[in-house]
Amino acid sequence: MKLSKERVQELGQVLKEEFNLELDDSNLEKLAYSLAGYFDLLLKIENRHKFGNRSRVVLDSDKHKDLDNDEERL
């Protein structure tokens, strides 16, 4: 997943305004990707729960596919 520079900078602005925290560009980008990865993981967990909690099934949150069986998901 690729995050735009604008979104990373928007996160930096929120951190500055809401938490009085300023990060350099490198750390800000690391944080942005960590947050995106965290929420992607949460989405995958939710999808597993929603589709029967089948632990053997891995869902691709970008394509909504069952990666084990390559079945399309809605």
C-alpha positions in Angstrom: 0.0 0.0 0.0 1.4 3.4 -1.0 0.5 6.5 1.1 0.6 9.9 -0.6 2.8 12.6 0.7 -0.2 14.7 1.3 -1.8 12.1 3.6 1.5 11.7 5.5 1.7 15.5 5.9 -1.9 15.6 7.0 -1.0 13.1 9.8 1.8 15.4 10.8 -0.5 18.4 11.0 -3.0 16.4 13.2 -0.2 15.3 15.5 1.0 18.9 15.8 -2.4 20.5 16.4 -3.9 17.8 18.6 -0.9 16.5 20.5 1.7 19.3 20.1 4.0 16.6 18.6 6.3 17.2 15.7 8.2 14.4 14.0 10.8 14.6 11.3 9.8 13.3 7.8 11.4 9.9 8.3 9.7 9.2 11.6 6.4 10.6 10.4 6.4 8.3 7.4 7.2 5.3 9.6 4.3 6.2 11.9 1.9 6.7 9.0 2.8 3.2 7.5 2.6 1.6 11.0 -0.9 3.1 11.5 -2.0 2.0 8.0 -0.7 -1.5 8.7 -2.4 -1.7 12.1 -5.8 -0.7 10.6 -5.2 -3.1 7.7 -4.7 -5.9 10.3 -7.9 -4.8 12.1 -9.8 -5.1 8.8 -8.4 -8.5 8.2 -9.5 -9.7 11.7 -13.0 -8.2 11.1 -13.2 -10.0 7.8 -12.3 -13.3 9.3 -14.9 -12.8 12.0 -17.5 -11.7 9.4 -16.9 -14.7 7.1 -17.2 -17.4 9.7 -14.0 -17.0 11.7 -12.2 -19.6 9.5 -8.6 -19.3 10.7 -7.3 -21.1 7.6 -8.7 -18.4 5.3 -6.6 -15.4 4.6 -8.4 -12.4 3.1 -6.7 -9.8 1.0 -8.2 -6.6 2.3 -7.2 -4.7 -0.8 -9.0 -7.0 -3.2 -11.5 -8.7 -0.8 -10.4 -12.1 -2.0 -10.0 -15.4 -0.1 -6.2 -15.8 -0.8 -6.3 -19.5 0.1 -9.0 -20.4 -2.4 -8.9 -17.3 -4.7 -12.6 -16.8 -4.3 -14.1 -13.4 -4.8 -15.7 -11.9 -1.7 -18.3 -9.2 -1.6 
